Amino acid sequence: MHIALLPSVVAFLARDHSNFIDGAAHTSASTRRIGVVDPGTGETVAQLRDAQAEDVNLAVDSARTAFKGAWAQVTPYQRGVLLNRLADLIEANGEELAQLETLSSGKSINLSRHIEVGQSAVFLRYFAGWATKIGGQTMTPSFPSTAGEQYSAYTLREPVGVVAAIVPWNFSLMIGVWKLGAALTTGCTVVLKPSEYTPLSLLRLAELAIEAGIPPGVVNVVNGRGQVGQQLIEHEAVRKVSFTGSVPTGIAVGKAAMAADLTRVTLELGGKNAAALMADANIDDAVARFVQSAYVHQGQVCAAPERLFVHRSIVEQVTQKMAAMLSQMVIGSPLDERAQLGPLSNKPHFDKILGFFDRALQSNQVVCGARAVDRAGYYVEPTLIIANGKDDPLLHEETFGPVVCVLAFDDEAELLTLMNDSPFGLTASIWTNDLSKALRLIPRIEAGTVWVNMHTFVDPSVPFGGMKASGMGREFGSAFIDGYTELKSVILRY
Ligand code: NAD
């Protein structure tokens, strides 16, 4: 069923959007407008002002003042209480947030409800739990004692300060919440920079943060294109950049952060994730789960598999089963609860995927898909391509779309070479009923996360991040704490 928009969503869309600074909506003096386009129809649904340098300065000043002032007065326990309250408000306002997210990203309304909203609350509660559990260590130094003096040492975990959180368009609410949760639970304050394509849900989230009782200035949002992110990174009061996005932008962000007085930086970047389907796997189960993992949100998930290596003995069976499943997927409006596949998130990305299809149709065996859908908006068919050998460029470039490239392998040594033959190393999976085979392969796979008989699902307790060109640093688990705190050592002589 095509759902009706809530009156609150219609009213929110009609606002003159720009930033959220020091606890309130802030209207930029900028006259440069960015249209927020509904990818399901291609129509503009809201307008946004592209922030100017003064806006960025105001937002960072507000975050710096709150870091040294109001937020520093809040105890760790109370920080946890406030984050839990924000999680409750995310759920209470879930339908509004989900509709805003779907309207700007083209994400199925079901995914917006269960992942963007549902998982945001889950992650935030996880981060809330850390607030009271972050601490240092005590040590006894081995300095020689000449006159009976003794030594003791301990470490303190101190929040780094103002965090610039730069967010992509594919899961803007949830990725924004990951960064906000990590920053606030460690005692940092944050300036969020959403993608220019999906600015709405984080603006609403900032309002909910105030409603939850989080002091003004702790959560700020500045909106606009890449130069706004660049200005944030260059600001002398920003002490950490947490970036999620593409590899080329991530490399530019990393360089800019180093140039800005060695600002701390975490980079969560793209991938060309490999999945290995072994001959002993339960094929029906593996294919069904693989299709779900690879084509969710039209494949616009950084962790999703794009390269599928299948044992030669089952490759035909697997591609036929996959093609049958893909051809039955219901393509429709993201506001239609029955649709399984919606549009790509924006026009430049749609054009990029169509270019990829052209190349595939000229040089590859296309098993199914590789066509745009004839309707308004940015819809394409789910696509399965057979790679032309291990050097096929389509097997090496991130598409970030509903496209999987298949190649057959003969033995485990060849499989490992194929899986690791990539500049990226974000995620991988092994599909097998032989656990000892999986355990032998796991240490030799160059990826930050390896799944067995599943792919793409992330959990707050499990660290997530990339090896090689897929990034630097880890989110979630206890691993995130390193990125948001400085370790101070204290040595005492007495
Ligand atoms: P992008 O790199 O184009 O943009 C990401 C963000 O950076 C946006 O907010 C953008 O405005 C901003 N930006 C652009 N240029 C900038 C600059 N010079 N300085 C500072 N900020 C700048 O990425 P995208 O197209 O929004 O997202 C898709 C990409 O993100 C894919 O490559 C995907 O794999 C990756 N991604 C990675 C993860 C992960 O956790 N590893 C998660 C989601 C998406």
Residues whose N, C-alpha, C, O or C-beta is under 5 A from the ligand:
A	BS01	NAD	I166 V167 P168 W169 N170 K193 P194 S195 E196 G224 R225 G226 G229 Q230 T244 G245 S246 V247 T249 A252 E268 L269 G270 G271 C302 S470
